[in-house]
Amino acid sequence: MNQNSNKKSSGSTGISQNQKDQIIQKQYNKVIANQKRPLSATIKNSIHKQITTSVTKEINNQNKLINQIIHYVQVTSHNELTHAFIRPYQLAIPFLVLQA
């Protein structure tokens, strides 16, 4: 999945860029709040970068899985519906041939 996959529109499936940003911010705030001593801006930036990397990787994996499941459901439902409508005609053909 490419990097643009995170920039989802509101009609897309999976975790959106806005949701991802919220998750990153929550994780970052949690880590900073648990620190016993004040941190420099460099360390805070490093922490934010690490959190962003790990959250992005996990979200990409989840979005990939979501999209694979959606594809499987679409293909399976299409095949099953096609089979459901064709099956009666397949069963009727021998009787039509016998009547001819």
N, C-alpha and C positions, 0 to 999 in steps of 0.2 A: 504494500500500500504506500502510495507516495505522500509527501508532506502536505499536498493540497487537500488530502482527504479529511484533514481536521477542520478545514474551513467549510463547514457544512451550512447549507441554507436551512431555513426553518422547516422546510418540507422534507429534509433528508432524514435518514435513519442513523442511529448511532449517537455517540456523544458529541455535542456541538462544541465549537471553539469557545463559546461563552461558558458552557458548563465546565470545560477543561480549565479555563482561566479561574473559575470559582474554586475548583478542586485544588489547583496549585496554590491559590491564595490562602485557603483554609489550612493546607498542610504547612505552608510557610509560616503562617501566624502561630500555628501549634508548636512548631520547632523553636521559633524565636521566643515564645512565651515560656518554654521549658528551660531556657538558658539561665544559669545562675548569675552570670556576669554580663555586663554590656559588651556588645560585639561591634567591631569596626564595620564600616560600610563594605570593605573588601570581603570580609567573612560573610556578611549578610548576602552580598551578591553571589558568592560562591554557593551558599546554602540554597538560594533561590534557583540558581542554575542547575544544581543537582536534583532538586525537587522537580523542576520543569522537565528535565531529561527523563527521570523515572516515571513521572505521571504521563508524559507524552508517549513513552514506550508502552505503558500499560493500556492507555486509551487506544492507541493504534492496534494493539493486539485484540482488544475487546471489539473495536469497530470492524476489524477484519472478520472476527468470529460471527458477529451479528450479520454482516453482509453475506457470509457463506451460508448461514442458516436461512436467511431470506431467499437467497438464490435456490437453495435446495427445496424450500417450501414452494416457491413459484414453479420450479420445474416439475416437482412431484404432483402438485395440484393440477397443472396443465395436462400432464400425462394421464392422470387418473380421470379427469373430466373428459378428455378425448376418448379414453377407453370406455367410459361409461356410456357415451353417446354412440360409439361405433359398435359396441358389443351386440346390441339388439339386431342391427343390420347383418352382422356376421352370422348370427344364429338363424336369421330368416333366409339367407341365401340358399341353403340346401333345399328348403321347402319351395322356394320360387323356381329352382331348377327342376324339381320333381313335377311341378305343375305345368312347366313349359312343354 
